[in-house]
Amino acid sequence: MKAEAISIPELNSPQSVVGDPPLTPYQLAQRVYATEPCARSLEEDIVLHLAHGYVVARPDALAMARPVWKHWPYEKLASPWIVAPEGDAWWIWLLAGDLKTAMTWLPDAQRPWIGYERVNVPRWVRRERLVRGGF
């Protein structure tokens, strides 16, 4: 099972306790990996996405993604080392922080689908819908 910051809205709160400084996207991602069952550590998944996909780390967003085919079974989607350079979708492995900011870095507008996992179920949304308004 993999982790995703977008699946747990209460963990995406910019503050953990009133008066605390806002959490960084990296801290939000660490929190997800600490509270959800994950096959690997956050750092291991970052390395896998550096080798086989994309990692974007900014002060306002942290994201890991890779190109895939929308029709792939879950087992392939859940394997960050399996990539489809010509695929029709982006698989968002993890997104912490600002969605609109993170969406600006996807390099290929030709891929019409954005996929992500919520409660171990792959979800798909058209790219233009996501850019317009979110999940």
N, C-alpha and C positions, 0 to 999 in steps of 0.2 A: 504494500500500500504506500502511496506517496502522499506528501503533504502539500497543501496549497493554502496560502494565506486568504484567498478569496472565499474559502468555504466556511470560515469562522468569523462572522462580522464582529463579534464582541472582542476578538483578538486584534482586529484591525483598528481598534480605537487608538487615536494618537496619544492618549494618556492612559497609564495603567491606574493611577490614583489621582484624584483631583489635586492639583498643585505640583504633581511630578512633571518633569520636562517631557515633551513629546518623545515617543519611541521612534527610532529610525526604522526605515524599511527592513534593514538587516536584523534589528532587534525583533521586529514583528515576525519575520521569517523564523528566527531562532525560537520564538515562543510557539509557533505552530509545530515545529519539529520536536519540541519538548512535550507537547500536549497531545499529539496524534501519533498513532503507531506508524512508523516509517521503516522502510527496508534499509535505508542508509542514513547517514548524517547529512545535515545541510551542506557541509563542506564537501562531502563526497558527491552529492548531486550537483553542486556548483562545478566541480572538476569535470564530471561527465558532460555537463552542458557546455563547458568551455571546449571540450574535445569534439563534441558531436552536435552542438546547436549554438544557441546564443545565450549570453548572460549580459544583462544590463544592470549596472549598479549606479544609481544617482542618489543625491541626498533626499529626493522625494519619491523614489521608486526603486524596487529591486524585482527583476523578472528573469525567469529562465524559460526558454521556449525552443522548439525545433520544428522543422517542416515534416509533415506526415501526410498520409492519405486518410481522408475522412472515413472510408469504409473499413479501415483496419480494425481487427478485434482488440479488445481491451488489453490483452497480453502484450501486443506490440506497442500500444500507446503508453503502457506502463514501463516500457524498457527504454530508458533515455539514450542508449547506445544504438538504437535502430532509428534510422533517419531516411526520409524520402526527399532528396534534393529537388525532385520535380513534383512533389506532392501538392495536393489541392488545399491544404490546410496548415495552420499553425497550431501546435499543441502547446498550450501554456502550462508548464509544469508548476510554476509558482509565480505568484504576483503579490507583492506586498507594497503598500503605499498607494500612490495616485494612479488610478486606471488610465485616465486620459493622457497623462504624461507617458506612462509606459507604452501606450498604444502608438505613440509617435515614432518609436524606434523600429517597428516591424518593417524590414527592408523591402518586402515584396507585396505590392498591392494586388498582384495577379492571383494570389491565393484567396478564394472567396470565403473560406470558412475559418473560424477560430474555435478551437476545442479546449475544454478544460474538464476537470473532474470535480464532482461534488458528491460526497458521500459514496465514493467508489463507483459512481455512474458517470460515464462520459456524457458531456453535454456539448452541443454544437450551436453556434450562433453565426449568422452571416456577418462578415466583416463590417459591412456598411452599417448594420444595426448597432454593432458594438461601438463603432467610432461615433455614431450619433448619440447613443444614450446608455450604453452599458449592458450588463447581462440581463 
